[in-house]
Amino acid sequence: MSTGFAQGNETITVELTVKEAMALGAGVRFWNQSGIAAEARHKVVERLNQKLLQESGKLDYASLGV
């Protein structure tokens, strides 16, 4: 089934702080800054949506299997 957008072989670039990368990649928790991981996830999802919308014009979440 062809969906008309990236199939996982293309790359995206997301700028994260070191703390965001640690929280997202290694699950490190910063007790005084609990929203770091959420902010990092938001940045990744935002960039992914930009990439997918750029390629397809309209994102069809049903075809993603989510």
MMTF fields as JSON, N, C-alpha, C and O atoms, coordinates in Angstrom:
{
  "mmtfVersion": "1.0.0",
  "mmtfProducer": "UNKNOWN",
  "numBonds": 263,
  "numAtoms": 264,
  "numGroups": 66,
  "numChains": 1,
  "numModels": 1,
  "chainsPerModel": [1],
  "groupsPerChain": [66],
  "chainIdList": ["A"],
  "bondAtomList": [4, 2, 8, 6, 12, 10, 16, 14, 20, 18, 24, 22, 28, 26, 32, 30, 36, 34, 40, 38, 44, 42, 48, 46, 52, 50, 56, 54, 60, 58, 64, 62, 68, 66, 72, 70, 76, 74, 80, 78, 84, 82, 88, 86, 92, 90, 96, 94, 100, 98, 104, 102, 108, 106, 112, 110, 116, 114, 120, 118, 124, 122, 128, 126, 132, 130, 136, 134, 140, 138, 144, 142, 148, 146, 152, 150, 156, 154, 160, 158, 164, 162, 168, 166, 172, 170, 176, 174, 180, 178, 184, 182, 188, 186, 192, 190, 196, 194, 200, 198, 204, 202, 208, 206, 212, 210, 216, 214, 220, 218, 224, 222, 228, 226, 232, 230, 236, 234, 240, 238, 244, 242, 248, 246, 252, 250, 256, 254, 260, 258],
  "bondOrderList": [1, 1, 1, 1, 1, 1, 1, 1, 1, 1, 1, 1, 1, 1, 1, 1, 1, 1, 1, 1, 1, 1, 1, 1, 1, 1, 1, 1, 1, 1, 1, 1, 1, 1, 1, 1, 1, 1, 1, 1, 1, 1, 1, 1, 1, 1, 1, 1, 1, 1, 1, 1, 1, 1, 1, 1, 1, 1, 1, 1, 1, 1, 1, 1, 1],
  "groupList": [{"groupName": "MET", "atomNameList": ["N", "CA", "C", "O"], "elementList": ["N", "C", "C", "O"], "formalChargeList": [0, 0, 0, 0], "bondAtomList": [1, 0, 2, 1, 3, 2], "bondOrderList": [1, 1, 2], "singleLetterCode": "M", "chemCompType": "L-PEPTIDE LINKING"}, {"groupName": "SER", "atomNameList": ["N", "CA", "C", "O"], "elementList": ["N", "C", "C", "O"], "formalChargeList": [0, 0, 0, 0], "bondAtomList": [1, 0, 2, 1, 3, 2], "bondOrderList": [1, 1, 2], "singleLetterCode": "S", "chemCompType": "L-PEPTIDE LINKING"}, {"groupName": "THR", "atomNameList": ["N", "CA", "C", "O"], "elementList": ["N", "C", "C", "O"], "formalChargeList": [0, 0, 0, 0], "bondAtomList": [1, 0, 2, 1, 3, 2], "bondOrderList": [1, 1, 2], "singleLetterCode": "T", "chemCompType": "L-PEPTIDE LINKING"}, {"groupName": "GLY", "atomNameList": ["N", "CA", "C", "O"], "elementList": ["N", "C", "C", "O"], "formalChargeList": [0, 0, 0, 0], "bondAtomList": [1, 0, 2, 1, 3, 2], "bondOrderList": [1, 1, 2], "singleLetterCode": "G", "chemCompType": "PEPTIDE LINKING"}, {"groupName": "PHE", "atomNameList": ["N", "CA", "C", "O"], "elementList": ["N", "C", "C", "O"], "formalChargeList": [0, 0, 0, 0], "bondAtomList": [1, 0, 2, 1, 3, 2], "bondOrderList": [1, 1, 2], "singleLetterCode": "F", "chemCompType": "L-PEPTIDE LINKING"}, {"groupName": "ALA", "atomNameList": ["N", "CA", "C", "O"], "elementList": ["N", "C", "C", "O"], "formalChargeList": [0, 0, 0, 0], "bondAtomList": [1, 0, 2, 1, 3, 2], "bondOrderList": [1, 1, 2], "singleLetterCode": "A", "chemCompType": "L-PEPTIDE LINKING"}, {"groupName": "GLN", "atomNameList": ["N", "CA", "C", "O"], "elementList": ["N", "C", "C", "O"], "formalChargeList": [0, 0, 0, 0], "bondAtomList": [1, 0, 2, 1, 3, 2], "bondOrderList": [1, 1, 2], "singleLetterCode": "Q", "chemCompType": "L-PEPTIDE LINKING"}, {"groupName": "ASN", "atomNameList": ["N", "CA", "C", "O"], "elementList": ["N", "C", "C", "O"], "formalChargeList": [0, 0, 0, 0], "bondAtomList": [1, 0, 2, 1, 3, 2], "bondOrderList": [1, 1, 2], "singleLetterCode": "N", "chemCompType": "L-PEPTIDE LINKING"}, {"groupName": "GLU", "atomNameList": ["N", "CA", "C", "O"], "elementList": ["N", "C", "C", "O"], "formalChargeList": [0, 0, 0, 0], "bondAtomList": [1, 0, 2, 1, 3, 2], "bondOrderList": [1, 1, 2], "singleLetterCode": "E", "chemCompType": "L-PEPTIDE LINKING"}, {"groupName": "ILE", "atomNameList": ["N", "CA", "C", "O"], "elementList": ["N", "C", "C", "O"], "formalChargeList": [0, 0, 0, 0], "bondAtomList": [1, 0, 2, 1, 3, 2], "bondOrderList": [1, 1, 2], "singleLetterCode": "I", "chemCompType": "L-PEPTIDE LINKING"}, {"groupName": "VAL", "atomNameList": ["N", "CA", "C", "O"], "elementList": ["N", "C", "C", "O"], "formalChargeList": [0, 0, 0, 0], "bondAtomList": [1, 0, 2, 1, 3, 2], "bondOrderList": [1, 1, 2], "singleLetterCode": "V", "chemCompType": "L-PEPTIDE LINKING"}, {"groupName": "LEU", "atomNameList": ["N", "CA", "C", "O"], "elementList": ["N", "C", "C", "O"], "formalChargeList": [0, 0, 0, 0], "bondAtomList": [1, 0, 2, 1, 3, 2], "bondOrderList": [1, 1, 2], "singleLetterCode": "L", "chemCompType": "L-PEPTIDE LINKING"}, {"groupName": "LYS", "atomNameList": ["N", "CA", "C", "O"], "elementList": ["N", "C", "C", "O"], "formalChargeList": [0, 0, 0, 0], "bondAtomList": [1, 0, 2, 1, 3, 2], "bondOrderList": [1, 1, 2], "singleLetterCode": "K", "chemCompType": "L-PEPTIDE LINKING"}, {"groupName": "ARG", "atomNameList": ["N", "CA", "C", "O"], "elementList": ["N", "C", "C", "O"], "formalChargeList": [0, 0, 0, 0], "bondAtomList": [1, 0, 2, 1, 3, 2], "bondOrderList": [1, 1, 2], "singleLetterCode": "R", "chemCompType": "L-PEPTIDE LINKING"}, {"groupName": "TRP", "atomNameList": ["N", "CA", "C", "O"], "elementList": ["N", "C", "C", "O"], "formalChargeList": [0, 0, 0, 0], "bondAtomList": [1, 0, 2, 1, 3, 2], "bondOrderList": [1, 1, 2], "singleLetterCode": "W", "chemCompType": "L-PEPTIDE LINKING"}, {"groupName": "HIS", "atomNameList": ["N", "CA", "C", "O"], "elementList": ["N", "C", "C", "O"], "formalChargeList": [0, 0, 0, 0], "bondAtomList": [1, 0, 2, 1, 3, 2], "bondOrderList": [1, 1, 2], "singleLetterCode": "H", "chemCompType": "L-PEPTIDE LINKING"}, {"groupName": "ASP", "atomNameList": ["N", "CA", "C", "O"], "elementList": ["N", "C", "C", "O"], "formalChargeList": [0, 0, 0, 0], "bondAtomList": [1, 0, 2, 1, 3, 2], "bondOrderList": [1, 1, 2], "singleLetterCode": "D", "chemCompType": "L-PEPTIDE LINKING"}, {"groupName": "TYR", "atomNameList": ["N", "CA", "C", "O"], "elementList": ["N", "C", "C", "O"], "formalChargeList": [0, 0, 0, 0], "bondAtomList": [1, 0, 2, 1, 3, 2], "bondOrderList": [1, 1, 2], "singleLetterCode": "Y", "chemCompType": "L-PEPTIDE LINKING"}],
  "groupTypeList": [0, 1, 2, 3, 4, 5, 6, 3, 7, 8, 2, 9, 2, 10, 8, 11, 2, 10, 12, 8, 5, 0, 5, 11, 3, 5, 3, 10, 13, 4, 14, 7, 6, 1, 3, 9, 5, 5, 8, 5, 13, 15, 12, 10, 10, 8, 13, 11, 7, 6, 12, 11, 11, 6, 8, 1, 3, 12, 11, 16, 17, 5, 1, 11, 3, 10],
  "groupIdList": [1, 2, 3, 4, 5, 6, 7, 8, 9, 10, 11, 12, 13, 14, 15, 16, 17, 18, 19, 20, 21, 22, 23, 24, 25, 26, 27, 28, 29, 30, 31, 32, 33, 34, 35, 36, 37, 38, 39, 40, 41, 42, 43, 44, 45, 46, 47, 48, 49, 50, 51, 52, 53, 54, 55, 56, 57, 58, 59, 60, 61, 62, 63, 64, 65, 66],
  "secStructList": [7, 7, 7, 1, 1, 7, 7, 1, 7, 1, 7, 7, 7, 7, 7, 7, 7, 2, 2, 2, 2, 2, 2, 2, 2, 2, 7, 7, 7, 7, 6, 6, 7, 6, 6, 2, 2, 2, 2, 2, 2, 2, 2, 2, 2, 2, 2, 2, 2, 2, 2, 2, 2, 2, 2, 2, 1, 1, 7, 7, 2, 2, 2, 2, 6, 7],
  "xCoordList": [0.837, 0.0, 0.881, 1.721, 0.721, 1.48, 0.672, -0.477, 1.282, 0.575, 0.974, 0.33, 2.015, 2.395, 3.307, 3.582, 3.777, 4.72, 5.827, 5.829, 6.753, 7.948, 7.61, 6.689, 8.348, 8.118, 9.154, 9.299, 9.861, 10.809, 12.261, 13.135, 12.558, 13.94, 14.5, 15.711, 13.643, 14.096, 14.468, 14.088, 15.206, 15.639, 14.968, 14.546, 14.883, 14.454, 15.492, 16.241, 15.53, 16.446, 15.631, 14.774, 15.91, 15.225, 16.289, 17.201, 16.182, 17.146, 16.63, 15.577, 17.4, 17.063, 18.201, 19.361, 17.864, 18.908, 19.484, 18.896, 20.617, 21.216, 20.259, 20.093, 19.628, 18.677, 17.49, 17.038, 16.974, 15.86, 16.253, 15.479, 17.457, 17.932, 18.093, 17.753, 18.607, 18.764, 17.4, 17.215, 16.462, 15.133, 14.42, 13.756, 14.551, 13.865, 14.558, 13.9, 15.868, 16.604, 16.891, 16.838, 17.195, 17.607, 16.615, 16.806, 15.567, 14.565, 14.999, 14.414, 16.027, 16.502, 15.42, 14.821, 15.171, 14.173, 14.857, 15.751, 14.433, 14.948, 13.851, 12.845, 14.041, 12.979, 12.447, 11.268, 13.282, 12.841, 12.338, 11.896, 12.405, 11.957, 11.232, 11.747, 10.045, 9.329, 8.835, 8.496, 8.781, 8.237, 9.255, 8.923, 10.487, 11.543, 11.255, 11.362, 10.897, 10.634, 9.42, 9.416, 8.409, 7.209, 7.542, 7.047, 8.37, 8.775, 9.59, 9.417, 10.471, 11.267, 10.374, 10.548, 9.416, 8.468, 7.677, 7.443, 7.264, 6.511, 7.331, 6.804, 8.61, 9.479, 9.597, 9.546, 9.753, 9.89, 8.595, 8.626, 7.474, 6.182, 5.909, 5.43, 6.209, 5.999, 6.804, 6.281, 8.069, 8.925, 8.466, 8.488, 8.053, 7.546, 6.287, 6.139, 5.393, 4.181, 4.521, 3.905, 5.496, 5.917, 6.405, 6.056, 7.211, 7.762, 6.659, 6.616, 5.772, 4.713, 3.728, 3.288, 3.377, 2.445, 3.072, 2.389, 4.351, 5.073, 5.015, 4.853, 5.147, 5.206, 3.835, 3.683, 2.843, 1.552, 0.491, -0.502, 0.686, -0.325, -1.413, -2.025, -1.661, -2.674, -2.257, -1.949, -2.246, -1.822, -3.009, -4.016, -2.894, -3.943, -3.469, -2.754, -3.877, -3.424, -3.863, -3.175, -4.971, -5.446, -4.433, -4.252, -3.777, -2.823, -1.523, -0.714, -1.302, -0.091, -0.195, 0.811, -1.413, -1.597, -1.492, -1.174, -1.763, -1.661, -2.98, -3.11],
  "yCoordList": [-1.176, 0.0, 1.238, 1.383, 2.116, 3.349, 4.481, 4.713, 5.18, 6.257, 7.632, 8.619, 7.731, 9.006, 9.849, 11.0, 9.328, 10.069, 9.147, 7.952, 9.708, 8.971, 7.62, 7.506, 6.616, 5.27, 4.856, 3.666, 5.799, 5.496, 5.557, 5.456, 5.716, 5.749, 7.159, 7.336, 8.152, 9.531, 10.014, 9.403, 11.102, 11.624, 12.96, 13.68, 13.265, 14.573, 15.067, 14.277, 16.36, 16.946, 17.671, 18.497, 17.353, 17.973, 18.507, 17.776, 19.774, 20.37, 20.215, 20.743, 19.473, 19.235, 19.731, 19.729, 20.155, 20.46, 19.137, 18.08, 19.191, 17.978, 17.33, 16.11, 18.138, 17.591, 16.941, 15.878, 17.556, 16.968, 15.631, 14.674, 15.563, 14.314, 13.235, 12.077, 13.601, 12.63, 12.137, 10.943, 13.041, 12.668, 11.787, 10.821, 12.11, 11.35, 10.028, 8.996, 10.053, 8.867, 7.88, 6.669, 8.38, 7.495, 7.461, 6.72, 8.255, 8.254, 8.961, 8.752, 9.799, 10.54, 11.523, 12.197, 11.604, 12.529, 13.643, 13.399, 14.845, 16.009, 16.486, 17.037, 16.277, 16.487, 17.913, 18.122, 18.886, 20.276, 20.787, 21.93, 19.946, 20.326, 19.136, 18.48, 18.877, 17.663, 17.66, 16.595, 18.792, 18.846, 18.689, 18.857, 18.37, 18.287, 17.189, 17.43, 16.002, 14.898, 15.213, 14.911, 15.808, 16.162, 17.183, 17.088, 18.151, 19.161, 18.528, 18.882, 17.6, 16.912, 16.101, 16.139, 15.364, 14.606, 15.536, 15.228, 16.676, 17.653, 18.132, 18.248, 18.407, 18.851, 17.787, 18.098, 16.533, 15.442, 15.271, 15.161, 15.25, 15.078, 16.253, 16.062, 17.457, 18.655, 18.564, 18.839, 18.179, 18.079, 16.949, 17.089, 15.839, 14.718, 15.12, 14.798, 15.816, 16.292, 17.24, 17.174, 18.125, 19.034, 18.247, 18.555, 17.234, 16.417, 15.67, 15.672, 15.035, 14.251, 15.136, 14.784, 16.266, 17.171, 17.794, 18.032, 18.056, 18.617, 17.655, 18.086, 16.368, 15.384, 14.971, 14.681, 14.944, 14.427, 15.496, 15.28, 16.645, 17.68, 17.484, 18.455, 16.252, 15.939, 14.653, 13.658, 14.672, 13.519, 12.616, 13.066, 11.346, 10.366, 9.44, 8.47, 9.747, 8.978, 7.514, 6.65, 7.216, 5.83, 4.974, 3.801, 5.55, 4.777, 4.549, 3.714, 5.284, 5.102, 3.906, 3.438, 3.411, 2.287, 2.671, 1.838, 3.94, 4.436, 4.262, 4.617],
  "zCoordList": [0.0, 0.0, 0.0, 0.888, -0.946, -1.028, -0.412, -0.786, 0.532, 1.217, 0.714, 1.071, -0.101, -0.672, 0.216, -0.125, 1.322, 2.148, 2.623, 2.327, 3.352, 3.779, 4.388, 5.197, 4.002, 4.507, 5.547, 5.829, 6.108, 7.166, 6.75, 7.611, 5.494, 5.03, 4.938, 4.812, 4.998, 4.924, 6.324, 7.322, 6.385, 7.68, 7.969, 7.064, 9.259, 9.704, 10.7, 11.273, 10.898, 11.854, 12.915, 12.601, 14.168, 15.296, 16.233, 16.619, 16.604, 17.52, 18.941, 19.297, 19.756, 21.155, 22.032, 21.618, 23.246, 24.217, 24.714, 24.488, 25.382, 25.936, 26.928, 26.925, 27.776, 28.74, 28.043, 28.469, 26.98, 26.237, 25.63, 25.672, 25.065, 24.474, 25.534, 25.295, 26.7, 27.786, 28.266, 28.502, 28.407, 28.881, 27.867, 28.242, 26.593, 25.554, 25.252, 25.124, 25.137, 24.736, 25.842, 25.624, 27.026, 28.116, 29.273, 30.237, 29.18, 30.237, 31.506, 32.569, 31.4, 32.566, 32.99, 32.152, 34.3, 34.835, 35.607, 36.417, 35.35, 36.053, 36.988, 36.54, 38.285, 39.252, 39.277, 39.563, 38.985, 39.02, 37.672, 37.566, 36.651, 35.31, 34.685, 33.779, 35.181, 34.791, 33.35, 32.835, 32.689, 31.333, 30.224, 29.051, 30.574, 29.554, 28.535, 27.332, 28.982, 28.051, 27.185, 25.992, 27.764, 26.992, 25.917, 24.794, 26.253, 25.274, 24.149, 22.982, 24.49, 23.472, 22.544, 21.326, 23.11, 22.278, 21.377, 20.209, 21.92, 21.133, 19.933, 18.827, 20.149, 19.058, 17.972, 16.783, 18.385, 17.419, 16.622, 15.396, 17.311, 16.63, 15.703, 14.586, 16.153, 15.337, 14.038, 12.958, 14.149, 12.955, 12.046, 10.823, 12.627, 11.843, 11.083, 9.904, 11.749, 11.071, 9.935, 8.872, 10.143, 9.08, 7.87, 6.731, 8.134, 7.041, 6.311, 5.08, 7.053, 6.429, 5.688, 4.593, 6.254, 5.585, 4.355, 3.359, 4.418, 3.275, 2.089, 0.947, 2.354, 1.286, 0.765, -0.422, 1.64, 1.204, 1.038, 0.344, 1.664, 1.608, 2.642, 3.087, 3.027, 4.03, 4.731, 4.076, 6.038, 6.815, 7.106, 7.652, 6.744, 6.985, 8.101, 7.849, 9.347, 10.493, 10.422, 10.966, 9.777, 9.667, 8.921, 9.245, 7.929, 7.144, 7.901, 7.494, 9.012, 9.807, 10.742, 11.275, 10.94, 11.838, 13.305, 14.153, 13.599, 14.975, 15.673, 16.844]
}
